[in-house]
Amino acid sequence: MADKKLKVAVIGVGGISSVHIKGYLALPDQVELYALCDINPKTLKAKGEKYGITRLYDDHKKMLAELPEIDIVSVCTWNSAHAVCTIDALNAGKHVICEKPMAMNVEQAVAMKEAADRNGKLLMIGFVRRFGNDCAIAKDFIDNGKLGDIYYAKASYLRRNGAPGGWFGDIARSGGGPMIDLGVHVIDLVRYLMGRPQPVSVYGATFNKLGDFSNIKGKTGAYKSETTGEHVFNVEDLACALIRFDNGAVLNIDASFTLHTQTPVDGVELFGTKAGVRIGSELKIATEANGYLVDQNFDVKTGLDFAGLFENEIRHFVECVTKGIPCRAPAEDGVVLMKILCAVYESARTGRDVTIA
Ligand SMILES: NC(=O)c1ccc[n+]([C@@H]2O[C@H](COP(=O)([O-])OP(=O)(O)OC[C@H]3O[C@@H](n4cnc5c(N)ncnc54)[C@H](O)[C@@H]3O)[C@@H](O)[C@H]2O)c1
């Protein structure tokens, strides 16, 4: 346990900040929720009152200058502010966890990692799916060689009517649609489970045929941004891609906010020479035994359990800082993901295969 409590500041206190804060509040002996920052005064005031925090700032630079005692920072802004808030916090000597996607583009992501390296501080990326119960079980099987060599994977994060609203549809603040927002989770999960191979080429396509379904009657149950006001939708509504890795493996990915599908899905499948694993509402293994094709089921709950998921991520971030343990979601993996995501968009724009150096 740390001999003093870490003081945490949260920059961007909309929807997802609440699960970061919940994670910190679950560690009362190690962390003190110290300051909040948001450019939206209404949001800032409401969150200050909710958590009983009086150190409230509408400018992260001012907060960092006035509160040098801050130790760690969560960056939970919309995507276009990730780079500036993260780099300023690292330059001020703070350890940072930044939400996914790491940034808007590769240049920003590289600059963020360089700021962490230059200042000798931790920069962790919010690849929360690495902390899921389903990921842990699949990794256990993979690490024990039960799948053999993994050479192919499929990842789908398809919502039928799930545009999150707010800034998510505004390319100037999001950098893209479902590929950068949802695809990032499942691409990272596959890459993590494959042992973090490097991408070498990407062929992708994007569409904006249905928009955000603002014309559709009835509510969507999907996650919503807390940012209100005028919404635009100038990102893709569907994206798909083939990603080739340096170990020869290929990932086939699709992600949508809106799609005329009867099978919305959030799942990945990895196929190896000995077995395949499906990670979805439950985990299943397809294999062969004694000359038969066999399906293996589990006797424990294997579907992604959101209870405790973000707490696991935040606890790990705090342990990285206090105990110096290796970070499970380091900045270098954020940079790799940005290379993949940007290559999907470049390929969609040019109609060509994009090589990743
Ligand atoms: N890990 C996950 O599963 C998950 C889920 C949802 C969102 N996210 C990520 O979390 C981030 C935030 O998403 P959200 O859903 O909370 O959005 P949101 O719209 O609910 O909140 C974002 C907040 O950031 C504030 N903000 C923007 N720029 C700022 C700046 N420069 N300084 C201070 N505050 C600023 C906005 O005013 C807003 O209150 C995004 O990067 C998103 O991709 C991750």
Ligand as a Chemical Component Dictionary entry (heavy atoms), coordinates in Angstrom:
data_LIG
# 
_chem_comp.id                   LIG 
_chem_comp.type                 NON-POLYMER 
_chem_comp.pdbx_formal_charge   0 
_chem_comp.three_letter_code    LIG 
# 
loop_
_chem_comp_atom.comp_id 
_chem_comp_atom.atom_id 
_chem_comp_atom.alt_atom_id 
_chem_comp_atom.type_symbol 
_chem_comp_atom.charge 
_chem_comp_atom.model_Cartn_x 
_chem_comp_atom.model_Cartn_y 
_chem_comp_atom.model_Cartn_z 
_chem_comp_atom.pdbx_ordinal 
LIG N1  N1  N 0  -13.937 2.506  -22.327 1  
LIG C1  C1  C 0  -15.197 2.565  -22.730 2  
LIG O1  O1  O 0  -15.908 1.559  -22.814 3  
LIG C2  C2  C 0  -15.751 3.903  -23.097 4  
LIG C3  C3  C 0  -17.150 4.097  -23.123 5  
LIG C4  C4  C 0  -17.624 5.366  -23.444 6  
LIG C5  C5  C 0  -16.736 6.394  -23.745 7  
LIG N2  N2  N 1  -15.395 6.165  -23.742 8  
LIG C6  C6  C 0  -14.430 7.221  -24.104 9  
LIG O2  O2  O 0  -14.441 8.189  -23.060 10 
LIG C7  C7  C 0  -14.251 9.482  -23.610 11 
LIG C8  C8  C 0  -15.415 10.378 -23.158 12 
LIG O3  O3  O 0  -16.630 9.852  -23.626 13 
LIG P1  P1  P 0  -18.017 10.168 -22.856 14 
LIG O4  O4  O 0  -18.983 9.178  -23.329 15 
LIG O5  O5  O -1 -17.763 10.300 -21.397 16 
LIG O6  O6  O 0  -18.374 11.589 -23.479 17 
LIG P2  P2  P 0  -19.309 12.708 -22.822 18 
LIG O7  O7  O 0  -19.786 13.552 -23.953 19 
LIG O8  O8  O 0  -20.336 12.091 -21.939 20 
LIG O9  O9  O 0  -18.304 13.526 -21.893 21 
LIG C9  C9  C 0  -17.140 14.135 -22.406 22 
LIG C10 C10 C 0  -16.855 15.344 -21.551 23 
LIG O10 O10 O 0  -15.574 15.889 -21.912 24 
LIG C11 C11 C 0  -15.656 17.311 -21.737 25 
LIG N3  N3  N 0  -14.544 17.952 -22.446 26 
LIG C12 C12 C 0  -14.312 18.028 -23.764 27 
LIG N4  N4  N 0  -13.156 18.677 -24.020 28 
LIG C13 C13 C 0  -12.633 19.004 -22.814 29 
LIG C14 C14 C 0  -11.441 19.672 -22.400 30 
LIG N5  N5  N 0  -10.552 20.131 -23.283 31 
LIG N6  N6  N 0  -11.225 19.845 -21.088 32 
LIG C15 C15 C 0  -12.113 19.391 -20.167 33 
LIG N7  N7  N 0  -13.263 18.745 -20.486 34 
LIG C16 C16 C 0  -13.515 18.556 -21.796 35 
LIG C17 C17 C 0  -17.039 17.625 -22.316 36 
LIG O11 O11 O 0  -17.511 18.905 -21.913 37 
LIG C18 C18 C 0  -17.876 16.479 -21.746 38 
LIG O12 O12 O 0  -18.466 16.819 -20.494 39 
LIG C19 C19 C 0  -14.147 9.302  -25.127 40 
LIG O13 O13 O 0  -12.816 9.278  -25.511 41 
LIG C20 C20 C 0  -14.805 7.960  -25.367 42 
LIG O14 O14 O 0  -14.298 7.294  -26.511 43 
LIG C21 C21 C 0  -14.886 4.948  -23.400 44 
# 
loop_
_chem_comp_bond.comp_id 
_chem_comp_bond.atom_id_1 
_chem_comp_bond.atom_id_2 
_chem_comp_bond.value_order 
_chem_comp_bond.pdbx_ordinal 
LIG N1  C1  SING 1  
LIG C1  O1  DOUB 2  
LIG C1  C2  SING 3  
LIG C2  C3  SING 4  
LIG C2  C21 DOUB 5  
LIG C3  C4  DOUB 6  
LIG C4  C5  SING 7  
LIG C5  N2  DOUB 8  
LIG N2  C6  SING 9  
LIG N2  C21 SING 10 
LIG C6  O2  SING 11 
LIG C6  C20 SING 12 
LIG O2  C7  SING 13 
LIG C7  C8  SING 14 
LIG C7  C19 SING 15 
LIG C8  O3  SING 16 
LIG O3  P1  SING 17 
LIG P1  O4  DOUB 18 
LIG P1  O5  SING 19 
LIG P1  O6  SING 20 
LIG O6  P2  SING 21 
LIG P2  O7  DOUB 22 
LIG P2  O8  SING 23 
LIG P2  O9  SING 24 
LIG O9  C9  SING 25 
LIG C9  C10 SING 26 
LIG C10 O10 SING 27 
LIG C10 C18 SING 28 
LIG O10 C11 SING 29 
LIG C11 N3  SING 30 
LIG C11 C17 SING 31 
LIG N3  C12 SING 32 
LIG N3  C16 SING 33 
LIG C12 N4  DOUB 34 
LIG N4  C13 SING 35 
LIG C13 C14 SING 36 
LIG C13 C16 DOUB 37 
LIG C14 N5  SING 38 
LIG C14 N6  DOUB 39 
LIG N6  C15 SING 40 
LIG C15 N7  DOUB 41 
LIG N7  C16 SING 42 
LIG C17 O11 SING 43 
LIG C17 C18 SING 44 
LIG C18 O12 SING 45 
LIG C19 O13 SING 46 
LIG C19 C20 SING 47 
LIG C20 O14 SING 48 
# 
